[in-house]
Amino acid sequence: MPVSHSPSRDAKPAPRSRSYWPVVLIGLTAVLAVIIAALPASIITHFLPPSVHAEDFSGNIWHGSAGKISVNARDGGALEWRLHPAALFGMTVAADLHWVKAGFVVDAAAKIDRQGFTVHALQGGGPIEDLRDFGVASGWRGTADIDFSEVKGSFGAHWDDFPKAVAAVGNVHVSSLTSTHFADGADLGSYDLRFAQAAVGADGNLAAQLMDTGGPLDMQAVIRFSAKERNALLTGTLRERANTPAALRSQLESLAYLRGRDPQGRIPVDLELAL
C-alpha cells in the first residue's frame, strides 16, 4: 500500500521578506547628524532677528560660541551654547546657555518652539555696572545675584517684536548698592526683587515686589515692567533707619518736604525708569 506524504511536512516555508527600511533610516539619520555637526557655529546668524548681531564664532552648531553679540547696536556680551539634538524631533530647540558680559555671568537651560521660549534654572550674577548697556544708569554700583526657576515668553506677530512675558518666577538680590550721584556715594544697603507665580498679568506686564534686606533704608515698593512701553514704574514708600548716613538722611528730608510722610513716617515715592 503506497504511503502518502503529507504536504504539510514536505512543503518548505516561504522565505520571510526582510525590511531594510529601519537600517536605511538609521543610516540616513547618522549621515544627517554628521553633516549637521559639521556646520559652523556662524550659521546661527541666519536665524537671528534683525536687532541682534553676532560675530567672532568658534565651534559648531551643536556646541559653539559667539564672542561678540550686540542688541540694537549695544554690547550684548558673549554666548556659549550646547544644543540637545533629540529636541529637534519635537520641533523644539533646546540648549544649555552660558552668557558672559565682563564680570557678569549667567547660566540657563532654554527651549524655543513656535509658541515662544521657556528658560529654566536661570542663575548667575556679577557687578551691576557691567549691565549699563541694558539700562543700568551710570554711577550705580553693586552686586546682583539672579535665581529664576522659570521664565516664559511668547513671540510677537513679527520676528523683531519685543517678546511678551508669560511667566516669571524668581528673585534678584542686589547688595552693596551705591551711586556716585546719590548721598555722596553712601552704601544704600541690599534689596530683593521678587517675582511671584502671578507676577505676569494678562497684558504681559510684570509686577515684582521690591524690599530691603538690611541697610540704611526701610523700603517697601512694587516695580511694574511694561514691555509695550519699555519702561518700569516704581511705587512704594521708604523710611530712614538709625544707621542712615548724614548725606542720605539730608536727601530724604528734602524728599519728605516735597512728598510728605504718612502716619508711620514713611515717604511715598514713584519713579519711572526707561528700559
C-alpha positions in Angstrom: 0.0 0.0 0.0 1.6 3.3 -1.1 2.5 5.6 1.6 1.0 9.1 1.2 3.2 12.0 2.0 1.7 14.9 4.0 2.0 18.1 2.0 2.5 20.0 5.3 5.7 18.0 6.0 7.3 18.3 2.6 6.4 21.9 1.8 9.2 24.4 2.6 8.1 27.5 4.4 8.1 30.6 2.3 11.1 32.9 3.0 10.3 35.9 5.1 10.7 39.2 3.4 13.2 41.4 5.2 12.6 45.1 5.6 15.7 47.1 5.3 14.0 50.4 6.0 14.9 50.7 9.7 18.5 50.2 8.8 18.3 52.7 6.0 16.6 55.2 8.3 19.2 54.8 11.0 21.9 55.2 8.4 20.4 58.4 6.9 19.9 59.8 10.4 23.5 59.2 11.2 24.7 60.8 8.0 22.4 63.8 8.6 23.8 64.2 12.1 27.3 64.1 10.8 26.5 66.7 8.2 24.8 69.0 10.7 27.5 68.6 13.2 30.0 69.8 10.6 28.1 73.1 10.2 30.0 76.0 11.7 28.6 77.9 14.6 28.3 81.1 12.5 25.3 79.5 10.7 23.0 80.8 13.5 23.3 84.3 12.1 20.7 83.3 9.5 18.2 82.7 12.4 18.8 85.9 14.4 16.3 88.8 14.5 17.4 92.0 12.7 18.1 93.7 16.1 20.7 91.1 17.0 24.2 90.8 15.5 26.8 88.2 16.4 30.4 87.5 15.3 33.7 86.0 16.5 32.3 82.5 16.3 34.0 79.2 17.3 32.9 75.6 17.4 30.0 74.1 15.5 26.2 74.4 15.5 25.8 71.8 18.3 28.4 73.3 20.7 29.6 76.7 19.8 30.0 80.2 20.9 29.8 83.8 19.7 32.4 86.0 21.2 30.7 89.3 20.3 26.9 89.9 20.4 25.1 93.2 20.0 21.5 94.0 20.6 20.2 97.2 18.9 23.9 98.2 18.5 24.6 97.8 22.2 27.2 95.4 23.5 25.5 92.2 24.5 28.5 90.2 25.7 29.4 86.7 24.6 27.3 83.5 24.5 28.2 79.8 24.5 25.6 77.1 23.8 25.2 73.4 23.7 22.2 72.1 21.8 20.2 68.9 22.6 19.7 67.2 19.2 16.8 64.9 20.5 14.6 68.0 21.0 14.6 68.7 17.3 12.4 65.7 16.6 9.7 67.6 18.6 10.2 70.8 16.5 11.9 72.4 19.5 15.3 73.9 20.0 16.7 73.1 23.5 20.1 74.3 24.7 22.3 74.9 27.7 23.4 78.5 27.7 26.4 80.3 29.2 26.4 84.1 28.9 29.2 86.5 29.9 29.4 90.2 29.9 32.5 91.5 31.5 32.2 90.2 35.1 28.5 89.3 34.8 27.9 85.6 34.2 24.6 83.7 33.7 23.8 80.1 33.1 20.4 78.7 32.0 18.6 75.9 30.2 16.4 77.2 27.4 13.7 75.8 25.0 12.3 77.6 21.9 9.4 76.5 19.8 6.8 78.1 17.6 4.8 79.4 20.5 7.7 81.1 22.4 10.5 80.3 24.8 11.0 78.8 28.2 14.0 79.2 30.4 14.7 77.1 33.5 17.4 77.3 36.2 18.4 80.9 35.2 21.2 81.6 37.7 24.3 83.8 37.9 25.3 87.3 38.7 28.0 89.9 38.9 28.6 93.7 39.1 25.6 95.7 38.0 27.8 98.3 36.4 28.6 95.8 33.7 25.0 96.0 32.6 25.0 99.6 31.6 24.2 98.7 28.0 21.0 97.2 29.3 19.7 100.3 31.1 21.7 100.4 34.4 22.4 104.1 34.9 25.9 105.4 35.0 27.4 105.8 38.5 25.4 103.0 40.1 27.4 100.1 41.6 26.6 96.9 43.4 26.5 93.1 43.0 23.4 91.3 41.7 22.6 87.6 42.1 19.9 86.1 39.9 17.9 83.0 40.6 14.8 82.2 38.5 13.2 78.8 38.4 11.2 79.7 35.3 10.9 82.4 32.7 8.4 82.1 29.8 7.6 84.3 26.9 5.7 84.4 23.6 6.8 85.9 20.3 5.0 88.7 18.6 3.5 88.7 15.1 6.8 90.0 13.6 10.2 88.4 14.1 11.6 91.7 15.6 8.8 92.4 18.0 9.6 92.6 21.7 8.7 89.2 23.4 5.7 89.1 25.6 6.2 87.7 29.1 4.0 84.7 30.1 5.5 83.7 33.4 8.4 84.7 35.6 9.2 83.1 39.0 12.4 84.0 40.8 14.5 86.6 42.6 17.1 89.2 42.0 19.2 90.2 45.0 21.3 93.3 44.9 23.9 94.0 47.6 26.2 96.9 48.4 24.3 99.3 46.3 25.8 102.7 45.8 25.6 105.7 43.4 28.1 108.4 42.8 25.1 110.8 42.2 23.2 110.0 45.4 24.1 110.6 49.0 27.8 111.2 48.3 28.2 107.5 47.3 27.0 106.1 50.6 26.2 102.4 50.9 22.4 102.2 50.3 22.1 98.6 51.5 20.8 95.4 49.9 17.5 94.6 48.2 15.4 91.8 46.9 13.3 92.0 43.7 10.8 89.1 43.9 8.8 87.7 41.0 6.0 85.5 42.3 3.9 82.9 40.5 1.4 85.5 39.4 3.9 88.2 38.5 2.8 88.4 34.9 -0.6 89.9 34.0 -2.8 89.1 31.1 -1.3 92.1 29.3 2.2 90.7 29.5 3.3 93.3 32.1 5.4 92.1 35.1 5.0 93.2 38.7 7.7 92.5 41.3 8.0 93.2 45.0 11.0 95.3 46.0 12.1 95.3 49.6 15.2 95.9 51.5 17.2 93.2 53.3 19.0 95.4 55.6 20.8 98.7 55.4 20.0 102.4 56.0 16.7 102.4 54.1 13.4 100.7 55.1 11.8 100.2 51.7 8.5 98.6 50.6 7.7 99.0 46.9 6.4 97.4 43.7 8.0 97.7 40.3 5.8 97.2 37.2 7.5 96.5 34.0 5.8 97.3 30.7 7.0 95.5 27.6 4.9 97.7 25.3 6.1 101.0 26.8 9.5 99.6 27.5 9.7 101.2 30.9 9.3 100.4 34.6 7.3 102.2 37.3 8.4 102.0 40.9 5.8 102.9 43.5 6.1 102.5 47.3 7.4 104.0 50.5 10.7 104.4 52.2 12.0 105.5 55.6 15.4 106.1 57.1 16.8 103.9 59.8 19.0 104.7 62.7 22.2 103.9 60.8 21.3 106.2 57.8 24.4 108.3 56.8 24.0 112.0 57.2 24.2 112.7 53.4 21.4 110.2 52.7 19.3 111.5 55.7 19.5 115.0 54.3 18.3 113.9 50.9 15.4 112.0 52.5 14.4 115.1 54.4 14.3 117.1 51.2 12.1 114.4 49.6 9.8 114.4 52.6 9.4 118.1 52.4 8.1 117.7 48.8 6.1 114.5 49.2 5.2 114.5 52.9 5.1 111.5 55.3 2.4 109.0 56.2 1.3 108.4 59.8 4.1 105.8 60.1 6.7 108.3 59.0 7.2 106.7 55.6 7.8 108.8 52.4 5.8 107.9 49.3 7.9 107.5 46.1 7.1 106.9 42.5 9.8 106.8 39.8 9.6 105.9 36.1 12.6 104.2 34.6 13.2 103.8 30.8 14.3 100.3 29.7 
